Amino acid sequence: MPVVKHIPCPPDWVAYVRELATHAIYTNASATFRRIRAELAEAQEAEAFGVPPPGGRSSAQLQTLIQQGQQAFKNVYRAVQAATTVAEINAALTGAQQQGLTWLVGPDWQPYPETCPWTVAT
């Protein structure tokens, strides 16, 4: 007969969800900014040679995009950090998604459950 071991939910579900959410938006933002910075380096090199940037966006456009993205990241990150309930975390992420910030939230993100949904048996 197998031994059943129940793994309880984290004692502070909101803190756990907040950690998941901040990790996800940080990871998504980092990957996006890496891609934009790589395109920026190519644009700057092309502009130095006097040719059009290979990505089609100028270094000035890319710098602006980075600044706007950083501000969006800060706003969403602060909203998630300030949230005191899972519903508030979900609202911050849903709002970001509705503002077109899927690059930050993730295209397949779904709201977190209000309470811990599992007990794992092994």
C-alpha positions as CSV (number, residue, x, y, z in Angstrom):
1,M,0.0,0.0,0.0
2,P,1.5,3.4,-1.0
3,V,2.2,6.0,1.6
4,V,0.1,9.1,1.2
5,K,1.8,12.3,2.1
6,H,-0.1,15.5,1.9
7,I,1.8,18.6,1.0
8,P,-0.1,21.5,2.5
9,C,-0.6,24.9,0.9
10,P,1.8,27.7,1.8
11,P,0.6,29.3,5.0
12,D,0.4,32.7,3.3
13,W,-1.2,32.1,-0.1
14,V,-1.2,35.8,-1.0
15,A,2.6,36.1,-0.5
16,Y,3.1,32.9,-2.5
17,V,1.0,34.2,-5.4
18,R,2.7,37.6,-5.2
19,E,6.1,35.8,-5.4
20,L,4.9,33.8,-8.5
21,A,3.6,36.9,-10.2
22,T,6.6,39.1,-9.6
23,H,8.9,36.3,-10.7
24,A,6.9,35.9,-13.9
25,I,6.8,39.6,-14.8
26,Y,10.5,40.0,-14.0
27,T,11.4,37.1,-16.2
28,N,9.2,38.3,-19.0
29,A,10.5,41.8,-18.8
30,S,14.1,40.7,-18.7
31,A,13.7,38.6,-21.8
32,T,12.0,41.4,-23.7
33,F,14.5,44.0,-22.7
34,R,17.4,41.6,-23.8
35,R,15.8,41.3,-27.3
36,I,15.2,45.1,-27.6
37,R,18.8,45.9,-26.4
38,A,20.2,43.4,-29.0
39,E,18.1,45.2,-31.7
40,L,19.3,48.5,-30.3
41,A,23.0,47.5,-30.6
42,E,22.3,46.5,-34.2
43,A,20.5,49.7,-35.0
44,Q,23.3,51.8,-33.5
45,E,25.9,49.9,-35.5
46,A,23.9,50.3,-38.7
47,E,23.3,54.0,-38.0
48,A,27.1,54.5,-37.4
49,F,27.6,53.1,-41.0
50,G,24.9,55.3,-42.4
51,V,22.6,52.4,-43.3
52,P,19.0,51.7,-42.2
53,P,18.7,49.6,-39.1
54,P,18.1,45.9,-39.9
55,G,15.1,45.7,-37.6
56,G,13.5,48.8,-39.1
57,R,13.5,50.8,-35.9
58,S,15.9,53.5,-35.2
59,S,18.0,53.6,-32.0
60,A,15.9,56.6,-30.8
61,Q,12.7,54.6,-31.3
62,L,14.2,51.6,-29.4
63,Q,15.5,53.8,-26.6
64,T,11.9,55.2,-26.2
65,L,10.5,51.7,-26.3
66,I,12.9,50.7,-23.5
67,Q,12.0,53.7,-21.4
68,Q,8.2,53.1,-21.8
69,G,8.7,49.4,-21.1
70,Q,10.7,50.1,-17.9
71,Q,7.9,52.4,-16.7
72,A,5.2,49.8,-17.5
73,F,7.2,47.2,-15.6
74,K,7.7,49.4,-12.6
75,N,3.9,50.2,-12.5
76,V,2.8,46.6,-12.7
77,Y,5.5,45.4,-10.3
78,R,4.5,48.1,-7.7
79,A,0.8,47.2,-8.1
80,V,1.5,43.5,-7.5
81,Q,3.8,44.3,-4.5
82,A,1.1,46.6,-3.0
83,A,-1.7,44.1,-3.4
84,T,-3.0,42.6,-0.2
85,T,-5.3,40.0,-1.8
86,V,-5.0,37.6,-4.7
87,A,-7.9,39.4,-6.4
88,E,-5.8,42.6,-6.3
89,I,-2.8,40.8,-7.9
90,N,-5.1,39.4,-10.5
91,A,-6.6,42.8,-11.2
92,A,-3.1,44.3,-11.6
93,L,-2.1,41.6,-14.1
94,T,-5.5,41.7,-15.9
95,G,-5.2,45.5,-16.2
96,A,-1.7,45.1,-17.7
97,Q,-2.9,42.5,-20.2
98,Q,-5.8,44.8,-21.2
99,Q,-3.3,47.6,-21.8
100,G,-1.5,45.5,-24.3
101,L,1.3,44.4,-21.9
102,T,1.2,40.7,-22.8
103,W,5.0,40.9,-23.2
104,L,5.1,41.5,-19.5
105,V,2.3,39.4,-18.1
106,G,2.5,36.6,-20.7
107,P,0.1,35.7,-23.5
108,D,-1.2,32.7,-21.7
109,W,-1.5,34.1,-18.2
110,Q,-4.7,33.1,-16.3
111,P,-5.8,34.6,-13.0
112,Y,-4.5,32.9,-9.9
113,P,-7.0,31.0,-7.7
114,E,-8.2,33.0,-4.7
115,T,-7.3,30.1,-2.4
116,C,-4.8,27.3,-2.6
117,P,-6.2,24.7,-4.9
118,W,-4.2,21.7,-4.1
119,T,-3.1,19.0,-1.7
120,V,-0.7,16.7,-3.4
121,A,-0.7,13.0,-2.5
122,T,2.4,10.9,-3.1
